[in-house]
Amino acid sequence: MLCRLIDGFSNVLGHAGRAAIFVLIGAMLFEVVARYVFGSPTLWAFDVSYMLNGSIFLLGAAYALRKDAHVRIDFLSQQMPLRLQQRLNGAVYILVMAPLFFAFTWIAARKAHKAFVTGEVESVSPWAPLVWPFYGVIALGLLALSLQFVSEALKYLSGRKSPHAPEGELETAGQDQ
């Protein structure tokens, strides 16, 4: 049940990241037309582009982990028996990665809160947008990634996920070994 809730949260944020890609494309097209057709560049295009790029990356990180789309360096662990690989992945995710990313989440959330309370704006931008929404999305994406590490660890430790089997194919992969 917990894994399904976390996976669902990751899916929702993944879809939000996909939507943000279209917003980014629209904003950049608007900027190109404004700059080169009308000779009137916008003040906000650069800020929107870096904020949306960062948001897209972090909104999709947990979804990518869930779908096993991150780069994995496992040439050593591939030589181990499947159950040992599962335990190793689960242990690293729950004992190393999740605590590390929960710490990053805490730091990002504190920074977002401080920016909200102080009304912090982007100081090097002529547009000077508020930065707390961007910092908040960073914290949200990191939280989702932290929770997804927990979900993936539980799946590995329970034997429901294999490092080499696509999602949904574990039942047959696990029975063969």
Secondary structure, 3 states (H helix, E strand, C coil): CHHHHHHHHHHHHHHHHHHHHHHHHHHHHHHHHHHHHCCCCCCCHHHHHHHHHHHHHHHHHHHHHHCCCCCCCCCCHHHCCHHHHHHHHHHHHHHHHHHHHHHHHHHHHHHHHHHHHHCCECCCCCCCCECHHHHHHHHHHHHHHHHHHHHHHHHHHHCCCCCCCCCCCHHHHHHHC
